[in-house]
């Protein structure tokens, strides 16, 4: 059973890591938590559902458009829910993103209804590939490969490109970065866009494998947030490590303790982290 549980944990961890990276990047640049981030994840899945399942467009075009929509939605959140209040109390943008989360969820329920929907069920994508002691579907395998590929690509962008260096400088000190000519508002917008893109990818990949619903972003967003805290909020490597740790812990716990408590393990981990080491694995005090 152990190889299968580890495989399941890595699959879940790939999606959690993509969500956690968005939390950490936005916190690093803006020093606040975007509580609408889970709804970016949900919106990506529903955009694909609209383009592919309802309108009948090509699957590749539907995926690209849904991912792009996640980036655009991230930019809209930055312009409407964060930038007008970034000089106010830190509590204000937290409240506005909670409001944005509620609005997005309500819009999806109004347009698509409250029932669950399937994306690729019954099309041959769920045929399991079996190995010695574990199995996974092609979609689950793609989830791990695409997640790791995006994480490595983002790391290279942050290290090698001019925009990546500007983003890192802004995360280090927004004021100092502005003194040397960095357009910090533009960097903030790019950060929200990247977070939205990654969240949309995670939503689509999970949507391929599972049913989608308007509430799917709540639990996924919380687990991504917990992963970011575990790794050290503001640290991208920490978000990746935290995401895979959460995925492994919840699946091992479900296998060896009880699947009924699978989602509760994330809450327990968050509580223990905040008590024992609130800065996380890679975070600073």
Rosetta blueprint (number, residue, H / E / L):
1 X L
2 X H
3 X H
4 X H
5 X H
6 X H
7 X H
8 X H
9 X H
10 X H
11 X H
12 X H
13 X H
14 X H
15 X H
16 X H
17 X H
18 X H
19 X H
20 X H
21 X H
22 X H
23 X H
24 X H
25 X H
26 X H
27 X H
28 X H
29 X H
30 X H
31 X L
32 X L
33 X L
34 X L
35 X L
36 X L
37 X H
38 X H
39 X H
40 X H
41 X H
42 X H
43 X H
44 X H
45 X H
46 X H
47 X H
48 X H
49 X H
50 X H
51 X H
52 X H
53 X H
54 X H
55 X L
56 X L
57 X L
58 X L
59 X H
60 X H
61 X H
62 X H
63 X H
64 X H
65 X H
66 X H
67 X H
68 X H
69 X H
70 X H
71 X H
72 X H
73 X H
74 X H
75 X H
76 X H
77 X H
78 X H
79 X H
80 X H
81 X H
82 X H
83 X H
84 X H
85 X H
86 X L
87 X L
88 X L
89 X L
90 X H
91 X H
92 X H
93 X H
94 X H
95 X H
96 X H
97 X H
98 X H
99 X H
100 X H
101 X H
102 X H
103 X H
104 X H
105 X H
106 X H
107 X H
108 X H
109 X H
110 X H
111 X H
112 X H
113 X L
114 X L
115 X L
116 X L
117 X E
118 X L
119 X L
120 X L
121 X L
122 X L
123 X L
124 X L
125 X L
126 X L
127 X L
128 X E
129 X E
130 X E
131 X L
132 X L
133 X L
134 X L
135 X E
136 X E
137 X E
138 X H
139 X H
140 X H
141 X H
142 X H
143 X H
144 X H
145 X H
146 X H
147 X H
148 X H
149 X H
150 X H
151 X H
152 X H
153 X H
154 X H
155 X H
156 X H
157 X H
158 X H
159 X H
160 X H
161 X L
162 X H
163 X H
164 X H
165 X H
166 X H
167 X H
168 X H
169 X H
170 X H
171 X H
172 X H
173 X L
174 X H
175 X H
176 X H
177 X H
178 X H
179 X H
180 X L
181 X L
182 X L
183 X L
184 X H
185 X H
186 X H
187 X H
188 X H
189 X H
190 X H
191 X H
192 X H
193 X H
194 X H
195 X H
196 X H
197 X H
198 X H
199 X H
200 X H
201 X H
202 X H
203 X H
204 X H
205 X H
206 X H
207 X H
208 X H
209 X H
210 X L
211 X L
212 X E
213 X L
214 X L
215 X L
216 X H
217 X H
218 X H
219 X H
220 X H
221 X H
222 X H
223 X H
224 X H
225 X H
226 X H
227 X H
228 X H
229 X H
230 X H
231 X H
232 X L
233 X L
234 X L
235 X L
236 X H
237 X H
238 X H
239 X H
240 X H
241 X H
242 X H
243 X H
244 X H
245 X H
246 X H
247 X H
248 X H
249 X H
250 X H
251 X H
252 X H
253 X H
254 X H
255 X H
256 X H
257 X L
258 X L
259 X H
260 X H
261 X H
262 X L
263 X L
264 X H
265 X H
266 X H
267 X H
268 X H
269 X H
270 X H
271 X H
272 X H
273 X H
274 X H
275 X H
276 X H
277 X L
278 X L
279 X L
280 X L
281 X L
282 X L
283 X L
284 X L
285 X L
